[in-house]
Amino acid sequence: MKTNARLATLTALLALSPGAFAADAFLFAGTGANGISQDLVLGLSNGSTVTLTTGQALFTPGTLNQGWWGLDNANFDANDSIYVGTLQPDPLDPVHLHRNFFTFSLAGITPGSIISAALRIHDVGISSGTFPMTYSLFDVTTDAGALNFNTGVNQAIYDDLGSGKRYAKQVVTSEPSGSYAIDLNDTALADLNAAAGRFFSLGGTLDTPVSAVTEPSVAALLGFGLAAAGLGQRRRRLLARTSDQHRQG
């Protein structure tokens, strides 16, 4: 009887989707491999519009001025991905936290001439989690060169990307598709005008990332000593594409 009960429990555990375990809430995963740059669209006081891209004035040849930093998950410099949020590969793994960034060259822009601005994301990739989510953009005090050399882990840079002056707070009601635009506020406009002629960076974060909580029912099943190995393979593959061993696609 005990054997049958254990087999029944194992069957129930294996029938569960990995999504039942994972504390996932992310946007823009799987981006970067196609080399698509993101835009900063500026409205100027003379009535014209200027579109800057993360593909201009590159810090690393062949690599866009965009990417992510993880709190505990190492990245590598050649990775163009703008992945942001949390990912738990399987219920026995920790939750990995990521924030993204975008850097633009304001060379040729006259101070005081910018009257509107919007970040336009072309490579939206895939998303996971419960919508709506809130994606915010912040000022970045980290040097643009150091920011774009996003190899390894750096908590100070990670913290910088999600703190300070908020430039935008966007409620994402469903999985983004196509080109996704985020208008920047007056605080951002003031900083853009002050940075005219130099580099300007934005940091992005999901405001309330999901914490690593294993569902009680799953915890009870694990109490029988059953291994959950293999259930998180799909998420392991996704995380691997954000690691320093693979370029995201």
GITA-V217281 format. One record per residue. N is the residue number from 0. PSI is psi in whole degrees, -180 to 180 (999 if undefined). Layout:
BEGIN
{{N | PSI} {N | PSI}}
END
This chain:
BEGIN
{{0 | -42} {1 | -39} {2 | -44} {3 | -39} {4 | -41} {5 | -40} {6 | -40} {7 | -40} {8 | -43} {9 | -42} {10 | -43} {11 | -40} {12 | -44} {13 | -24} {14 | -18} {15 | 141} {16 | 148} {17 | -27} {18 | -21} {19 | -22} {20 | -40} {21 | 137} {22 | 73} {23 | 132} {24 | 100} {25 | 160} {26 | 156} {27 | 31} {28 | 153} {29 | 15} {30 | 167} {31 | -36} {32 | -24} {33 | 1} {34 | 23} {35 | 125} {36 | 161} {37 | 159} {38 | 152} {39 | 112} {40 | 119} {41 | 132} {42 | 129} {43 | 159} {44 | -19} {45 | 5} {46 | -5} {47 | 167} {48 | 136} {49 | 132} {50 | 115} {51 | 154} {52 | 161} {53 | 1} {54 | 6} {55 | 146} {56 | 57} {57 | 139} {58 | -38} {59 | 117} {60 | 130} {61 | -2} {62 | 128} {63 | 155} {64 | 66} {65 | 162} {66 | -158} {67 | 157} {68 | 138} {69 | 150} {70 | -37} {71 | 10} {72 | 115} {73 | 141} {74 | -175} {75 | 151} {76 | -34} {77 | 1} {78 | 117} {79 | -2} {80 | 143} {81 | 31} {82 | 137} {83 | 137} {84 | -154} {85 | 149} {86 | 129} {87 | 107} {88 | -43} {89 | 171} {90 | -16} {91 | -4} {92 | 157} {93 | 162} {94 | 130} {95 | 132} {96 | 138} {97 | 143} {98 | 148} {99 | 173} {100 | 159} {101 | 134} {102 | 134} {103 | 145} {104 | 124} {105 | 23} {106 | 133} {107 | -6} {108 | 132} {109 | 130} {110 | 135} {111 | -1} {112 | -11} {113 | 123} {114 | -11} {115 | 156} {116 | 146} {117 | 138} {118 | 129} {119 | 115} {120 | 119} {121 | -34} {122 | 85} {123 | -17} {124 | -141} {125 | 162} {126 | 163} {127 | 150} {128 | -175} {129 | 123} {130 | 151} {131 | 154} {132 | 158} {133 | 116} {134 | 126} {135 | 150} {136 | 138} {137 | 164} {138 | 159} {139 | 124} {140 | -14} {141 | 139} {142 | 137} {143 | -36} {144 | -44} {145 | -38} {146 | -42} {147 | -7} {148 | 69} {149 | 63} {150 | 133} {151 | -149} {152 | 137} {153 | 105} {154 | -35} {155 | -43} {156 | -43} {157 | -47} {158 | -40} {159 | -35} {160 | -13} {161 | 27} {162 | 172} {163 | -140} {164 | 126} {165 | 126} {166 | -23} {167 | 150} {168 | 106} {169 | 122} {170 | 116} {171 | 109} {172 | -20} {173 | 171} {174 | 124} {175 | 149} {176 | 154} {177 | -145} {178 | 131} {179 | 119} {180 | 142} {181 | 117} {182 | 140} {183 | 148} {184 | -176} {185 | -32} {186 | -42} {187 | -40} {188 | -41} {189 | -42} {190 | -35} {191 | -45} {192 | -36} {193 | -27} {194 | 4} {195 | 133} {196 | -8} {197 | -174} {198 | 149} {199 | 129} {200 | 150} {201 | 139} {202 | 140} {203 | 142} {204 | 152} {205 | 126} {206 | -40} {207 | 74} {208 | 144} {209 | 137} {210 | 163} {211 | 96} {212 | 120} {213 | 133} {214 | 142} {215 | -40} {216 | -37} {217 | -42} {218 | -38} {219 | -41} {220 | -41} {221 | -24} {222 | -21} {223 | -2} {224 | 18} {225 | 137} {226 | 142} {227 | 15} {228 | 137} {229 | -23} {230 | -23} {231 | 19} {232 | -38} {233 | -44} {234 | -30} {235 | -40} {236 | -40} {237 | -43} {238 | -36} {239 | -32} {240 | -12} {241 | 6} {242 | -180} {243 | 13} {244 | -14} {245 | 152} {246 | 132} {247 | 146} {248 | 999}}
END
